Structures are given as C-alpha cells and as structure tokens.
C-alpha cells in the first residue's frame, strides 16, 4: 500500500471513529431541539423539519435543574480541588521518598479501587448518617474525594516520576529547601499533570449518580445526574427536556477542558534541562 493510500485509510478510520464517538452528542442536541409534536411523528430523521428552544426554556424556568446544576458545580469543583491537592501530595511522596509500609499503603489504595461501589453504599451511609453528612453537599464532597484520590495519586506519581530529580537537587544545592524546590521548580512542570488529574476528578464527580442518589433524598441537595430522573414519570419520559438538560450539563465540562487544554498538550518537561 502506498503512502498516500495509507494516509487516506488513516483519515477514513479517524473520521469513522469521530462519527461514532460524536453521534450520541449530535442525537442529544437533535432531540433537545425537536418539538413535542414532531418527537414521534417524523420517525427517524437526522434533523427535525422544525426546531424549538421550548425544552430549554422549560428546563430553566419550570424545573429544579438550575438548583441541581449549582449543586453539581459546587460538589465537582470542591472535589476536584481537594482530591487533586491530596493526590499531588501523595504522588510526590510515592515518587520521591522511601518509607516503611509504602508497599502496604500502595496495596490498600489499589484494593480500594477494586470494589464495586454498589456494595459499599450501605456502609458509607451508616458512617455518614451519625455525622449528619447525609442529605448534604459536604458529605458528597467527602465521599467523592475519598474515592477519587487513590487513582488520582497514581496519576500524579507518574507525572512526578517523569520529572528528573536532578532539577530538584540542583535547586536544593543552590540553597532552596525541599518545599521551595517543589513549589518553584517541580509544580510549574507538573501543570499538565495537575490539569489532567483535576479534569479526571471533576468529570468523575460531575457525572456520578449512585452516591448522589443513595446518600441524598432531598431535592435541595441533589446533583444533576439524580435530577435528570425527575424527567422520568411512571408512564412517560420527557425526552425533550431531559436531552435539553443533558446539553446544558455538558457546558461546564466542555468549558473546563477548553481552559486546561493548553496544559494537556504541552510537553511535561520541555525545555527544562536546556542550556
């Protein structure tokens, strides 16, 4: 196969993958813009003959979705900050230090990722209830931080290990303390890692349903994944409003990744040892 044919084949494969990955999002948008009278009357069409923004208006004005949206934003942002900070400290310790029991700590963190979440909901509820942390955004932040920190710590460890220790040692030989070397030399180089870890944790907390549904019974503290169930009644599903709410829920995640994309694509230590 010639190089031109190979490039065409790669381009076609990439286009097919993008179409497969993006089609659900396209269909989400399409249904959210389809009027109720055309939802079933036109059959399967790639685009409705008439579009409307009524579903978005109903979601924003006549449902509790703005409240659920705010709750999700608070919980996801707090979880992202706390879990990324804790994971950065743990990842740095695992990368740079040897200490007694390190293997056991790593093993316990790995084992904690192996349990299906559904089997530990009841114990978590029993732990949080006496502390008044059920029906609470603080309780969700605590649970999400606890469950996302182990994996995030392993992510941060890999980023720290990719940074040469010579940079840190050179800064310490110039009179900097370890903390100063970490703050002034290492952390700026780990911005891509921090962005990737923060993005992972934020997205995981933003889309989590099980704990949000089981630990909270009050609509006042529900997040949007649990709130979407409000569009499902006993005998029908309001697909238009549900899809409109889904499109609105995608906006913060999309905006977040647009803000951090330059950190995700830049080299981790590009230029750090030049000169």
N, C-alpha and C positions, 0 to 999 in steps of 0.2 A: 504494500500500500504506500502510495506516495505521501510526501509531507503535506501537500495540500488536502488530499483526501483525509488524512489523519486529523488535520485541523478542523475540517468540516464535520467529521464524525464527533470530535470532542465538543464542538459548538452545538451540534444537534443534541448530544447527550445532556449537555448543560441546560439547554433550553427545555428539554423534556423534564429534567429534574425540577427546574424552576416552576414550570407549569404545574407539575404535580404538587409541589410544596405550597404554591401561592393560590391554587384553585380554591381551597376551603375559605381563604380570606376573601377572595373575589365573591364567592357564593354568599358569605356572611354579609358583605356590603350589598349585594344584589337583593337579598331577601329583606334587608332593613329598609330599602328604598321602594319596595313593591307595595302598592296599596292593598288594603284588605280584600277588596272586591276582585283583584287580579291574582291573589295569592294562589288559588287553586283553579281559577277559571281559565288560565292560559296554558296550563300544563308546564312541561319543562322547556324553558327558554333561557338563553344565555343572558338576556336583558329584558326587563319588562317593557311593554309598549308605553307605559306611563309611570313616572316616578313621583314619590312624595316624601316629604320630611315629617309627616304627621307622627310617625312612630318615634322619632327623636323628640318631638315636642311633648308627646305623651310621657315618655320616659323621664324627661327633665322636669316636667311640670306636675304630672299626676301620679308619680310613683316615688318610692323612697330611695330610688337609685342614687341621687346626689349624696344622701347620707351614707349609703354603702360605699360609694366611691371615696368619700372623705375618710371613712374608717380604714379602707384598704390602703389609701395613700399614707396615712399615719402609721399603720402597722408595718407596711412594707419598708418605708423609709427608716423607721426606728430599727427594724430587724436588720436591714442592710448595714446601717452604721455600727450597731453593736456586734453583729456577727463578723463583719469584716475587721473590726478592731481586735476582737478576741482571736480571730483566725490569724491575723498578722502577727500577734504576739506569740501564739503557739507555733506557727510556721517558722518564725525566726528562731525560736528556741530549739525546735527539732532540727533545723538546718545547721545551727552554729554550735550547739552545746551537746556534750555527752553527760548524762546524769543517771543515777541509779533508778531503775524502774522505767526507763524510757521505753523499752520494748513493750512492757505491760501497758503503759499509757496508750501507746500507738495501737496495741491489740484491742484494748477496750473501745477505743474510738472506732476502729474498724468494725468490731462486733456490733456496735450500736447502730451501724448503717444497714445491718442485715435483717433486722426485724421488720416485718410488715407493720405499718403504722396502725392498722385497724386493730391489732391485738393488744396495743398498749394505750388505746384511748381511755379505757375504763380506769386503769391505774393512774394515768395522768389526771383524769377528772377527780379521782379520790385524793390526789395530792394537792390539787389546786383549790378544791371546794373549801376546806377548812381555812385556807388563807384568804378567802374572798376574791380569788382571781378567776373564777368562772364568771361568765357574762361581763367580761372585762377586756378591753383592748390591751391592757398591760399583761394579762395572762397569755393572750395570743402572741405578743411580742416575746415573752419569756420562752414559750414553747417553741416558736419558730427559730429563735436564736439558738436554743439548745440543740435542735435537730439539724440545723444547717451549719453550725460551727465546725463539727468534725470534718466534713468533706471540704469545707472552705479552708480549713487549716492545712489539709494535704495539698490543696491548690497553691496556697501561699508558700508552703515549704518548697514546692517545685520551682517557684519563681525566685525565692531566695537562694536556692542552690545553684541557679543559673548565673548568679552574680558572683564574680571572682572574689574570694576572700582577701586577695591582695589589696583591693581598693579600700577595704575596711581597715586592714592592718596598716596601710600607708597613712591613712588619716589618724590612726591612733599613735603611730610613730611621730607624727607632727604635733602631738600634744592633745588631740581630741580624746575625750572619754568614749567608751563604747556607745553610750546613748547619743552623744553628739555625732559620732560616725554614722550611727543608724539613722538619725534624723536628717543629717546634711548630705550624706553620700548614698546610703542604701535606699531609703524611702523614695527619693526622687527617681531612682532607677526602677523601682517596683510599681510605678504608677500604672503601667499596663496591667500588672497583676492585680493591683487593688481595684482597678476598673472592672476587670473580668470577674473577680470574686464578688465585688459589690453587685454587678449585673446579675450574676447567677443567684445570689441570695435574694435580691429584690424581686426577681422574676418568680422564684420559688415561693416566696411569701405572698406575692400578688395573686398567684393562681391557686393557692392551697384551699381546698374545700373541706376535707374531713374534719380537721380540728375546729375550723371556723363553725361548722355545722353542729358538732357534738359538744363543744365547750360553751357555746353561746346559744341561748334560747330567746334572747331579746333582740328585736329588730334594731334597737338603738345602737347595738354594738356589733351588728352583723357586717361582714365584708361582702364585696360584690359577688364572689362565686356563690355564696349562700343566698344572696339577694336575688340572683338570677332564677332561683327556684320559685320565687314569687310569681313569675310569669307562667307557671305551670299550675293549672287548676285540675280538679278531679276529672273533668270531662273534656278539657281542651287545653291547647298550648298556644299562647300568643306569640307566634314565631316572629312577627314583625317587630314587636317591642323587645323581645329577647335578643334578636340579632342587632337591633339598634343599640341596646345596652352593651352587647359584646363589642361592637365597633368603638363605642366611647371608652370602654375599658382597655382597649388596645392603645389608646393615645398616650397615656403616661409611659408605658413600656417603650413604645416607639420613640418618644421624645428623650427618654433616659438614654437609650442606646445611641441616638444621634449625638447627644452631648459627650459620650465617652468614646465614640468610635475612633477618634484620633489616637487615644491611648491604647486601644485594642490593636491597632495596625502598626504602630511604631515599633522599632527594634527595642528589645529589652535593655541591652547594654550598648546600643550603637554609639560608637564614638567615645565610650567611657574610658578606654585604655589607649586612645590615640595620643600621639605626641611624643 
